Amino acid sequence: MALDIKARKPSWLKVRPPGGERYAWIREQRKTLELSTVCEEAQCPNIGECWSSGTATFMVMGDICTRGCRFCAVNTNRNGKPLDTEEPAKLARTILAMDLEYIVVTSVDRDDLPLQGAQHFADCVEAVKEVSPKTRVEILHPDFRGDTALIDIVANSGADVLAHNIEVVRSLQKRVRDGRCGYEQSLAVLARCKETAPERFTKSSIMVGLGETEDEVVETMRDLRAAGVDFLTLGQYLRPSKKHIAVQEWVEPAQFARYEQLGKELGFLYVASGPLVRSSYKAAEFFINNLLKARDGAAEAPEWTPREPTAADRRLRVLNG
């Protein structure tokens, strides 16, 4: 049974309103340089925490998506805005000014473009690396309708992490995602990235709370590992509006902790799992950045252990005796 959009959310899903000098500065820079962030467009609940600490995910190629997934708050249309050829340079200047070590660059789907934006992604990575070589770049890219030539462009772009989200378990794909997306197609994209650039890390994300079972989540984890995926994030789906698909369940923190442990046992290098975790997540990026440094010999490899119990976890233990 679907949960009413006005139903009171559990305590573990409540966050403080965004604020702070760093948050305000980043927001002003975004306006000045005419860059969109997925933090705003997707109504991410972690925007205050991430922006205040200097972490942000930038969305390139405009804020209009050519697909209509039923979970997403981004505006949709058959055609997006014309590409801004100066956007890679604008992004690079912003990153340099912010002096960031790790950034995520993502985009809307652009089925209306000849190369679906693949080369624009590569241009953005090149521009950032040119002005700020120390910055680690993760790109969270579309499926490019499974076109291997386009996947190879982003895989060979020089990005440190190649991310593409499978979004939901197999049984929910048709109800939740646009018809041009697909479970097997997303797995093939991730496998192709690893095949083309085996030295790069790959990453994906699963939303829960849409009616999936634990067995289905574990099946998806296994399929992602089989595709060579290194990093995984799992988070609670939050309904943006009444027009979007309804939440079926508030998944408790204890279950997220279980998913994290199961992911570790399956061999992921890192799993970020929690109610407010999103595909671009500050804690995951911190770990990945340190892992990249270790690979390059600049630091010792970080040791991943499951996260410390949250206040919500402790409350649940008391309630459950």
C-alpha positions as CSV (number, residue, x, y, z in Angstrom):
1,M,0.0,0.0,0.0
2,A,1.4,3.4,-1.0
3,L,2.2,6.0,1.6
4,D,0.5,9.3,1.4
5,I,2.8,12.1,0.3
6,K,1.7,14.2,3.4
7,A,2.2,11.3,5.8
8,R,4.6,12.1,8.6
9,K,8.1,11.0,7.8
10,P,10.0,8.9,10.4
11,S,12.6,10.7,12.6
12,W,15.5,9.3,10.7
13,L,14.5,11.2,7.5
14,K,14.4,14.6,9.0
15,V,17.2,17.0,8.2
16,R,18.0,20.6,9.1
17,P,17.3,23.3,6.6
18,P,20.5,24.2,4.5
19,G,22.5,27.1,5.7
20,G,26.0,28.4,6.6
21,E,28.5,30.6,4.8
22,R,29.9,27.9,2.7
23,Y,26.5,26.8,1.5
24,A,25.6,30.4,0.7
25,W,28.9,30.9,-1.2
26,I,28.4,27.9,-3.4
27,R,24.8,28.8,-4.2
28,E,25.9,32.3,-5.2
29,Q,28.7,30.9,-7.4
30,R,26.2,28.5,-9.1
31,K,24.0,31.5,-9.9
32,T,26.8,33.7,-11.2
33,L,28.3,31.1,-13.5
34,E,24.9,29.7,-14.6
35,L,25.7,26.2,-13.6
36,S,22.9,23.8,-12.5
37,T,23.5,21.3,-9.6
38,V,21.7,18.0,-9.2
39,C,21.6,18.9,-5.5
40,E,18.9,21.5,-6.3
41,E,17.2,19.9,-9.3
42,A,16.7,16.5,-7.7
43,Q,15.8,18.1,-4.3
44,C,18.5,16.2,-2.5
45,P,18.0,16.1,1.3
46,N,21.8,16.3,1.9
47,I,22.3,19.6,0.1
48,G,23.0,21.5,3.4
49,E,25.5,19.0,4.7
50,C,27.3,18.6,1.4
51,W,27.4,22.2,0.3
52,S,28.4,23.4,3.8
53,S,31.4,21.1,3.7
54,G,32.4,22.2,0.1
55,T,31.1,19.1,-1.8
56,A,28.7,19.6,-4.7
57,T,27.5,17.7,-7.7
58,F,27.3,19.7,-10.9
59,M,24.7,19.0,-13.6
60,V,25.8,19.8,-17.1
61,M,23.9,20.0,-20.4
62,G,20.9,22.0,-19.0
63,D,18.1,21.2,-16.6
64,I,15.6,19.6,-19.0
65,C,15.7,15.8,-19.5
66,T,14.4,14.1,-22.6
67,R,13.1,11.2,-20.5
68,G,10.4,10.9,-18.0
69,C,11.2,8.6,-15.1
70,R,8.5,8.5,-12.6
71,F,10.8,9.1,-9.6
72,C,12.7,12.1,-10.8
73,A,12.0,15.8,-10.1
74,V,14.0,17.1,-13.0
75,N,11.9,18.9,-15.7
76,T,11.3,16.9,-18.9
77,N,10.7,17.7,-22.6
78,R,11.2,16.1,-25.9
79,N,14.1,18.5,-26.6
80,G,16.5,20.1,-24.2
81,K,18.3,23.4,-24.3
82,P,21.1,24.0,-26.8
83,L,24.5,22.9,-25.4
84,D,26.6,25.7,-24.0
85,T,30.0,25.2,-25.6
86,E,31.5,27.4,-22.8
87,E,30.1,25.1,-20.1
88,P,33.3,23.0,-19.7
89,A,35.4,26.1,-19.1
90,K,32.8,27.6,-16.7
91,L,32.8,24.3,-14.7
92,A,36.6,24.3,-14.6
93,R,36.8,27.9,-13.3
94,T,34.2,27.1,-10.6
95,I,36.1,24.0,-9.4
96,L,39.4,25.9,-9.4
97,A,37.8,28.7,-7.3
98,M,36.3,26.3,-4.9
99,D,39.6,24.4,-4.5
100,L,37.9,21.0,-4.4
101,E,39.7,17.6,-4.3
102,Y,36.7,15.6,-5.5
103,I,33.7,16.5,-7.7
104,V,30.8,14.7,-9.3
105,V,29.6,15.8,-12.8
106,T,26.3,14.4,-13.9
107,S,23.7,15.3,-16.5
108,V,20.1,14.9,-17.7
109,D,19.4,12.5,-20.5
110,R,19.9,14.1,-23.9
111,D,18.5,11.7,-26.5
112,D,17.9,14.7,-28.7
113,L,21.6,15.3,-29.3
114,P,23.7,13.5,-32.0
115,L,26.1,12.1,-29.5
116,Q,23.7,12.3,-26.6
117,G,26.2,14.5,-24.8
118,A,29.0,12.0,-24.5
119,Q,31.6,14.3,-25.9
120,H,30.4,17.1,-23.8
121,F,31.1,15.0,-20.7
122,A,34.6,14.3,-22.0
123,D,35.2,18.0,-22.6
124,C,34.1,18.8,-19.1
125,V,36.5,16.3,-17.6
126,E,39.4,17.5,-19.8
127,A,38.7,21.2,-18.8
128,V,38.7,20.4,-15.1
129,K,41.8,18.3,-15.2
130,E,43.6,21.0,-17.2
131,V,43.1,23.7,-14.6
132,S,43.1,21.6,-11.5
133,P,45.0,18.3,-12.0
134,K,44.7,17.4,-8.3
135,T,40.9,17.2,-8.5
136,R,39.4,13.8,-8.7
137,V,36.4,13.7,-11.1
138,E,33.5,11.3,-11.0
139,I,31.0,11.4,-13.8
140,L,27.5,10.1,-13.3
141,H,26.4,9.5,-16.8
142,P,23.3,8.3,-18.8
143,D,23.0,5.0,-20.6
144,F,23.4,6.5,-24.0
145,R,20.8,4.0,-25.2
146,G,23.5,1.3,-24.9
147,D,25.6,2.7,-27.8
148,T,29.1,1.3,-27.1
149,A,30.8,4.0,-29.1
150,L,29.4,6.7,-26.8
151,I,30.0,4.7,-23.7
152,D,33.7,4.4,-24.8
153,I,33.9,8.2,-25.1
154,V,33.1,8.8,-21.4
155,A,35.1,5.7,-20.3
156,N,38.2,7.2,-22.0
157,S,37.5,10.7,-20.8
158,G,40.0,10.6,-18.0
159,A,37.4,10.6,-15.2
160,D,38.6,8.8,-12.1
161,V,35.2,7.2,-11.4
162,L,32.6,6.1,-13.9
163,A,29.1,6.0,-12.4
164,H,25.7,4.9,-13.9
165,N,22.7,4.2,-11.8
166,I,20.6,1.1,-12.2
167,E,18.1,2.9,-9.9
168,V,15.8,0.0,-8.8
169,V,15.5,-3.8,-8.8
170,R,14.6,-5.7,-12.0
171,S,10.9,-6.1,-11.2
172,L,10.3,-2.3,-10.8
173,Q,12.2,-1.0,-13.8
174,K,9.2,-0.6,-16.1
175,R,7.0,1.0,-13.5
176,V,9.7,3.4,-12.2
177,R,12.0,4.3,-15.1
178,D,11.4,5.7,-18.6
179,G,10.8,3.0,-21.3
180,R,14.0,3.8,-23.0
181,C,15.9,2.7,-19.8
182,G,16.3,-0.9,-18.7
183,Y,17.9,-3.2,-16.2
184,E,20.0,-5.2,-18.7
185,Q,20.9,-2.1,-20.6
186,S,22.3,-0.4,-17.4
187,L,24.2,-3.5,-16.5
188,A,25.7,-3.6,-20.0
189,V,26.7,0.1,-19.8
190,L,28.6,-0.6,-16.5
191,A,30.2,-3.7,-17.8
192,R,31.4,-1.8,-20.9
193,C,32.9,1.0,-18.8
194,K,34.9,-1.6,-16.9
195,E,35.9,-3.4,-20.0
196,T,37.0,-0.2,-21.8
197,A,38.8,1.3,-18.8
198,P,39.6,-1.4,-16.3
199,E,41.9,0.9,-14.4
200,R,38.9,3.1,-13.5
201,F,36.5,2.5,-10.7
202,T,32.8,2.0,-11.5
203,K,29.9,2.9,-9.3
204,S,26.1,2.5,-9.2
205,S,23.1,3.2,-7.0
206,I,19.8,1.5,-5.9
207,M,16.7,3.2,-4.5
208,V,14.6,1.3,-2.0
209,G,11.2,1.8,-0.5
210,L,9.3,1.2,-3.7
211,G,8.0,-2.3,-2.9
212,E,11.2,-4.4,-3.5
213,T,12.1,-7.4,-1.4
214,E,15.5,-7.9,0.3
215,D,16.1,-10.9,-2.0
216,E,15.6,-8.6,-5.0
217,V,18.0,-6.0,-3.7
218,V,20.6,-8.7,-3.1
219,E,20.0,-10.0,-6.7
220,T,20.7,-6.5,-8.0
221,M,23.8,-6.3,-5.9
222,R,25.1,-9.6,-7.4
223,D,24.3,-8.5,-10.9
224,L,26.2,-5.2,-10.3
225,R,29.2,-7.1,-9.0
226,A,29.1,-9.4,-12.0
227,A,29.3,-6.3,-14.2
228,G,32.4,-5.3,-12.3
229,V,30.9,-2.5,-10.2
230,D,33.3,-1.4,-7.4
231,F,31.2,1.1,-5.4
232,L,27.5,1.0,-4.4
233,T,25.1,3.4,-2.7
234,L,21.6,2.6,-1.4
235,G,19.1,5.1,-0.2
236,Q,15.4,5.7,0.5
237,Y,13.2,6.9,-2.3
238,L,11.5,10.2,-1.4
239,R,8.5,11.2,-3.5
240,P,9.0,14.7,-5.0
241,S,5.3,15.4,-5.7
242,K,1.9,13.7,-6.2
243,K,2.8,13.4,-9.9
244,H,5.6,11.0,-9.0
245,I,5.4,7.3,-8.1
246,A,4.4,6.8,-4.5
247,V,6.6,5.5,-1.6
248,Q,5.6,2.0,-0.5
249,E,7.7,1.7,2.6
250,W,10.0,3.7,4.9
251,V,13.0,1.4,5.1
252,E,14.4,1.4,8.6
253,P,18.1,2.2,9.3
254,A,18.7,-1.3,10.6
255,Q,17.8,-2.7,7.2
256,F,20.1,-0.3,5.5
257,A,22.9,-1.4,7.8
258,R,22.1,-5.0,6.8
259,Y,22.3,-4.0,3.1
260,E,25.7,-2.4,3.8
261,Q,27.0,-5.6,5.4
262,L,25.7,-7.8,2.6
263,G,27.3,-5.5,0.0
264,K,30.6,-5.9,1.8
265,E,30.3,-9.6,1.8
266,L,29.6,-9.6,-2.0
267,G,32.9,-7.8,-2.6
268,F,32.1,-4.2,-3.2
269,L,35.1,-2.0,-2.4
270,Y,32.7,0.4,-0.6
271,V,29.0,0.5,0.2
272,A,27.2,3.7,1.4
273,S,23.8,2.6,2.7
274,G,21.4,4.7,4.6
275,P,18.0,6.5,4.4
276,L,19.4,9.8,3.2
277,V,22.3,8.4,1.1
278,R,22.2,9.4,-2.6
279,S,24.3,8.4,-5.5
280,S,26.5,11.4,-4.9
281,Y,27.3,11.2,-1.2
282,K,29.9,13.1,0.7
283,A,31.1,10.2,2.9
284,A,31.4,7.9,-0.1
285,E,33.4,10.5,-2.1
286,F,35.7,11.0,0.9
287,F,36.5,7.3,1.0
288,I,36.9,7.0,-2.8
289,N,39.2,10.0,-2.9
290,N,41.4,8.4,-0.3
291,L,41.4,5.1,-2.2
292,L,42.4,6.9,-5.4
293,K,45.3,8.5,-3.5
294,A,46.4,5.1,-2.1
295,R,46.3,3.6,-5.6
296,D,48.6,6.4,-6.8
297,G,51.0,5.9,-3.9
298,A,50.1,9.2,-2.2
299,A,48.6,7.7,0.9
300,E,47.8,4.4,2.7
301,A,44.8,2.5,1.6
302,P,41.8,3.4,3.8
303,E,40.1,0.6,5.7
304,W,36.4,0.4,5.2
305,T,34.3,-0.7,8.1
306,P,30.5,-0.4,8.3
307,R,29.3,3.0,9.5
308,E,28.8,3.8,13.2
309,P,25.2,3.3,14.4
310,T,23.2,6.5,14.1
311,A,20.8,7.9,16.7
312,A,17.9,6.5,14.7
313,D,19.5,3.0,14.9
314,R,19.9,3.3,18.6
315,R,16.2,4.4,19.0
316,L,15.1,1.4,17.0
317,R,17.1,-1.0,19.2
318,V,15.5,0.4,22.3
319,L,12.0,0.1,20.7
320,N,12.7,-3.5,19.5
321,G,14.1,-4.5,22.9
